[in-house]
Amino acid sequence: MGWLVTGGAGYIGSHVVRALAQAGITPVVLDDLSTGFRRFVDDSVAFVEGTLLDQPLLEKTLREHEITGVVHLAGFKYAGVSVSRPLHTYLQNVTGTATLLDAMLTENVTNIVFSSSAATFGTPDVDLVTEETPTRPESPYGESKLIGEWLIRDVARAHGLRHTSLRYFNVVGSGSDDLFDASPHNLFPLVFNALAKGDRPRINGVDYPTPDGTCIRDYVHVSDLAHSHVVAARKLEAGEALEPVYNLGSGSGSSVKEIMDAVRRVTGIDFEPVIGDRRPGDPARIVATGELAARDLDWQMRHTLDDMVASAWRARQAAGADYPA
Ligand SMILES: NC(=O)c1ccc[n+]([C@@H]2O[C@H](COP(=O)([O-])OP(=O)(O)OC[C@H]3O[C@@H](n4cnc5c(N)ncnc54)[C@H](O)[C@@H]3O)[C@@H](O)[C@H]2O)c1
């Protein structure tokens, strides 16, 4: 008996795996290691190396490990890259999710928690996004996540799955010094990599219509996020109804300049960022209320911005040469 974590060797998945194990739920990981790391998964956890696109492997894994639910995190997450690689993005995120759902139906696995994204909203025209805010994704990535939500909703309607989709906002920090975000496109790894090389971190655009001119994002700590997955898994397993979608946002945002201040404070490194041009497709501000998730998923900000920066920096330092440049 256990829960399958697809993408469990990735940044967020590895935190979810540890949170499930600590809560007494046996995790089983399926990961193709395309962006994840085998060492992120403890040897005590069953690990299946393979892709979501391999339906016989999925079915065998579900059956042999007597899986009762799935946390589905595996996917291609680089929104910017998805614009030039739409087929790859749809294959991994849409075909992959459809294949997983088909395998779940075959093996009669009826619970699923899905990793969705703030990218489903595109550029919202409200200060505080709620679950009612219209979705207008602006990249194949955001579209693929929205289609994933629809696939799960429709299969649930037809076949009776219990499900929820969690739309993460900007996930940062580390719950343990041996786990980190290795994305070459996210702000924290970019800033840390620049500092590690002795370069000046870069701010993309200082002329946005925000108080300090830089983009505002809603940063949430990966351990807080992982905890809410455990709550969702438990509730689904117990047959409790959950909303189809929750926003995992904090209700407040931080600007890129504020992040740079926090990095200076936490690392003790004094630097002056390079000011660059805007990146196409970056909304000025996206911040969500997490009220619904607070009500149902024990979603709380248990970490400050400085905790997020400090824990991510510690993990970056601990990884040393193992950190992808
Ligand atoms: N990091 C964020 O801020 C953020 C925000 C919103 C949503 N998400 C979503 O959360 C999920 C996890 O993100 P992450 O930051 O941990 O990314 P990640 O790249 O570290 O993790 C993804 C994991 O999935 C694996 N994987 C990818 N395609 C696979 C496939 N076809 N079969 C099996 N395994 C596969 C990778 O090897 C990796 O271990 C993704 O679905 C992402 O879209 C992340």
PDBQT file of the ligand as one rigid body, heavy atoms in Angstrom, charges set to zero:
ROOT
HETATM    1  N1  LIG A 401       8.972  24.965  -9.374  1.00  0.00    +0.000 N 
HETATM    2  C1  LIG A 401       7.896  25.750  -9.438  1.00  0.00    +0.000 C 
HETATM    3  O1  LIG A 401       7.933  26.918  -9.020  1.00  0.00    +0.000 OA
HETATM    4  C2  LIG A 401       6.593  25.210 -10.017  1.00  0.00    +0.000 A 
HETATM    5  C3  LIG A 401       5.500  26.089 -10.113  1.00  0.00    +0.000 A 
HETATM    6  C4  LIG A 401       4.305  25.603 -10.627  1.00  0.00    +0.000 A 
HETATM    7  C5  LIG A 401       4.186  24.281 -10.998  1.00  0.00    +0.000 A 
HETATM    8  N2  LIG A 401       5.254  23.451 -10.919  1.00  0.00    +0.000 N 
HETATM    9  C6  LIG A 401       5.085  22.041 -11.348  1.00  0.00    +0.000 C 
HETATM   10  O2  LIG A 401       5.495  21.179 -10.311  1.00  0.00    +0.000 OA
HETATM   11  C7  LIG A 401       6.026  19.983 -10.841  1.00  0.00    +0.000 C 
HETATM   12  C8  LIG A 401       7.388  19.724 -10.230  1.00  0.00    +0.000 C 
HETATM   13  O3  LIG A 401       8.237  20.828 -10.496  1.00  0.00    +0.000 OA
HETATM   14  P1  LIG A 401       9.735  20.903  -9.999  1.00  0.00    +0.000 P 
HETATM   15  O4  LIG A 401      10.035  22.342  -9.769  1.00  0.00    +0.000 OA
HETATM   16  O5  LIG A 401       9.970  19.947  -8.917  1.00  0.00    +0.000 OA
HETATM   17  O6  LIG A 401      10.479  20.447 -11.342  1.00  0.00    +0.000 OA
HETATM   18  P2  LIG A 401      11.613  19.364 -11.581  1.00  0.00    +0.000 P 
HETATM   19  O7  LIG A 401      12.001  19.511 -13.017  1.00  0.00    +0.000 OA
HETATM   20  O8  LIG A 401      12.676  19.467 -10.547  1.00  0.00    +0.000 OA
HETATM   21  O9  LIG A 401      10.826  18.003 -11.358  1.00  0.00    +0.000 OA
HETATM   22  C9  LIG A 401      10.127  17.309 -12.364  1.00  0.00    +0.000 C 
HETATM   23  C10 LIG A 401      10.500  15.841 -12.211  1.00  0.00    +0.000 C 
HETATM   24  O10 LIG A 401       9.751  15.067 -13.138  1.00  0.00    +0.000 OA
HETATM   25  C11 LIG A 401      10.629  14.178 -13.829  1.00  0.00    +0.000 C 
HETATM   26  N3  LIG A 401      10.013  13.936 -15.130  1.00  0.00    +0.000 N 
HETATM   27  C12 LIG A 401       9.818  14.832 -16.123  1.00  0.00    +0.000 A 
HETATM   28  N4  LIG A 401       9.181  14.256 -17.158  1.00  0.00    +0.000 NA
HETATM   29  C13 LIG A 401       8.957  12.970 -16.808  1.00  0.00    +0.000 A 
HETATM   30  C14 LIG A 401       8.325  11.868 -17.437  1.00  0.00    +0.000 A 
HETATM   31  N5  LIG A 401       7.804  11.963 -18.667  1.00  0.00    +0.000 N 
HETATM   32  N6  LIG A 401       8.273  10.687 -16.794  1.00  0.00    +0.000 NA
HETATM   33  C15 LIG A 401       8.810  10.547 -15.549  1.00  0.00    +0.000 A 
HETATM   34  N7  LIG A 401       9.401  11.567 -14.892  1.00  0.00    +0.000 NA
HETATM   35  C16 LIG A 401       9.485  12.750 -15.520  1.00  0.00    +0.000 A 
HETATM   36  C17 LIG A 401      11.961  14.884 -13.859  1.00  0.00    +0.000 C 
HETATM   37  O11 LIG A 401      13.070  14.035 -14.030  1.00  0.00    +0.000 OA
HETATM   38  C18 LIG A 401      11.975  15.573 -12.506  1.00  0.00    +0.000 C 
HETATM   39  O12 LIG A 401      12.512  14.731 -11.504  1.00  0.00    +0.000 OA
HETATM   40  C19 LIG A 401       6.069  20.160 -12.360  1.00  0.00    +0.000 C 
HETATM   41  O13 LIG A 401       4.953  19.504 -12.921  1.00  0.00    +0.000 OA
HETATM   42  C20 LIG A 401       5.953  21.669 -12.532  1.00  0.00    +0.000 C 
HETATM   43  O14 LIG A 401       5.339  21.997 -13.752  1.00  0.00    +0.000 OA
HETATM   44  C21 LIG A 401       6.464  23.881 -10.435  1.00  0.00    +0.000 A 
ENDROOT
TORSDOF 0
